[in-house]
Amino acid sequence: MSEKINIPEHYGRWEADITIGKKEDHVTIGYWRDGCKGCGICVDVCPKKVWEIIEAKDKWNGQVVQVTDAAKCIKCMLCEIHCPDFCIKIY
Amino acid sequence: MAFEYEKYLRMDKIPHLWCPGCGIGVVLKAMLRSVENMGWDKNDIAFVSGIGCTSRAPGYIDCNTLHTTHGRALSFATGIKLAQPAKHVVVFSGDGDATAIGGNHFIHACRRNIDITLVVVNNNTYGMTGGQHSPTTPIGYKASTTIYGNIDPTFDICLLAKAAGASYVARATVNKGKMLEKYITKGFEHKGFSVIVATANCHTQFGRKNKMSDPISARKWIESREIPIDKARNMKALELNDKIITGEFISEEPEQTYWENYNHPIHEYTEAYQRIREKAQAQDKH
């Protein structure tokens, strides 16, 4: 991969090999759980249902998100653009 | 390829204080991407804001930032621009800050057509002070000061800016992050006063009273009211009631105003001010 991956240490990571159309690619999804406020926008905007809401007792509304299956990701970057809390990084 | 927001942020202040799902975060990200698109040096940018939820944004940006009095962000920004014409001045303002408390400063900054970019985040309410109705609360919607429904007609910030003399006016919503980035970049490139209105969701204060207390339904409500400007031109005024018209309202280079000497056309307010300054200094010498 020519792209430099620069996800900070405290970010959770999911990696997968994906196929977009006929092109082989690799995706790395970074997610900062401590910064996440559990608003659920990423779950709503994702066209491939990569994200899901899970229960978390330490959060204000009792929820955070996690990646269900990184292999479904098509790198549309919608979740990264629409996350208001700088918590998602897609490489 | 992920964007490195860390480059432009004071990371010790993140996570920010905005509510979960607040649209201001999306607008701030779009603005930071636009700064990257322009390739500006961080030392050459001044971010100015007033008071309000939106105006907390410069506190998180690692550039020259100024957090000023309520509604007066544009006045401070005008001062910075006149003192340092080579710097890029960006004002980040809310709907109350820009059109209610600072309404007068807003129209006069438009009139002067000074080279400042104003990003107005319109969330239809005064979010920070408890959800009072603002000049952009739609008719019939509830706020903490209009508990039986608002009866005041609203300001259309874009049409107001256009009529007052701004030379670049555009509007996008938080649902279209890329569109916001495009318009803010165009506003940065534009020489003259540019206004970009970003319609954002305030589900905590405005939504809670209007049956959309979560970010998803508040964003859906905004999406359901969006109309592109090309489509809106063929529609009747009644159909456009309670709709958000998105797109570029005006995009033109300011008219060249010839002043004193016909060989030196003045394109912009800061240049005219510079000329006055030189004239005053020349007079002092005699």
Interface residues (C-beta under 8 A of the other chain):
Chain A: E3 N6 I7 P8 G30 D34 G35 K37 G38 C39 G40 I41 D44 W60 N61 L78 E80 I81 H82 C83 P84 D85 F86 K89 I90 Y91
Chain B: M1 A2 F3 E4 Y5 E6 L9 I14 P15 H16 W18 C19 P20 G21 C22 G23 I24 G25 V26 K29 A30 V174 G177 K178 D214 P215 I216 R219
